[in-house]
Amino acid sequence: MAQRMSLVDAKLYYGAAGGTAGTLITNVKDLSLKMKKGEAKVDSRASKYSKRKGSLKEIEVEWEMNDDSSDAALAAIIAAFINDSPLAFLIKDASDGHGIDGDFEVFGCDREEKLEDAVVYKINVKPCPSTRDVQWV
């Protein structure tokens, strides 16, 4: 896999839940894709050592957006948060790169109003029950 030289190559798309997101969100500042795996203990008396086996995977995506009343993506995300509605998100390291595709629920929609900075929304999404499972693309 080719190394990405610039984070401006990274892409975040959104759309209606149930299908792959196709609308590019351009108002994205810092984004964090967090992936981790749970642990199940699989100890037995056959060994003196404690052993672990990976279990369910957890995915969490966080990013910042400048407050912009004309931004349709920000409006859709805020509406999804308020109405408890899922959205499809596609997070890739480049338009031709790799990442996560799935349906997510918006769990955080924090607004920061710092004195000497633009008003910023901090968005947090996690996979939700859906007709399609999250997948690595």
C-alpha positions, -999 to 999 in steps of 0.1 A, spaced: 0 0 0 13 34 -9 21 58 19 -1 89 20 20 120 21 -7 145 31 -38 142 53 -56 165 29 -59 133 7 -82 118 34 -120 118 26 -152 116 47 -185 109 29 -220 108 43 -254 96 30 -286 78 38 -282 48 60 -285 14 43 -261 22 14 -226 34 9 -222 71 16 -215 92 -16 -216 129 -6 -181 143 3 -179 164 34 -154 191 27 -158 210 61 -137 186 80 -108 196 102 -91 170 124 -105 134 121 -97 104 143 -106 68 134 -103 47 165 -104 9 162 -98 -15 190 -107 -51 199 -122 -64 231 -105 -93 250 -118 -126 262 -99 -145 289 -92 -181 277 -73 -194 307 -71 -230 316 -51 -252 340 -31 -265 311 -9 -234 312 6 -212 340 1 -182 318 -31 -161 313 -42 -160 277 -64 -137 257 -84 -140 226 -97 -111 206 -135 -105 208 -158 -78 194 -142 -49 176 -151 -13 185 -150 16 160 -154 52 169 -149 82 146 -144 118 158 -139 149 138 -143 187 139 -163 209 116 -165 247 114 -199 261 121 -214 271 88 -252 276 84 -249 268 47 -232 234 52 -258 207 43 -236 180 58 -234 197 91 -272 203 91 -278 166 83 -254 154 111 -271 177 137 -305 165 125 -294 129 128 -282 135 163 -315 153 174 -337 127 157 -317 96 167 -314 87 130 -285 67 115 -264 80 87 -240 62 63 -204 72 66 -174 63 45 -140 72 60 -110 67 37 -73 77 37 -77 89 1 -103 89 -26 -87 57 -39 -76 45 -5 -88 23 23 -111 28 53 -144 20 70 -179 19 54 -210 15 75 -241 30 91 -234 50 123 -253 68 149 -242 103 160 -234 101 197 -216 135 202 -224 168 186 -205 193 209 -202 229 200 -172 249 211 -173 287 211 -137 298 219 -131 335 222 -103 337 196 -113 309 172 -141 299 149 -172 281 164 -165 244 159 -186 213 162 -170 181 175 -188 151 160 -186 116 174 -201 86 156 -202 48 163 -217 19 143 -253 12 150 -277 -17 143 -284 -17 105 -293 -38 75 -255 -38 67 -225 -44 88 -195 -22 90 -167 -32 67 -131 -24 58 -130 -12 22 
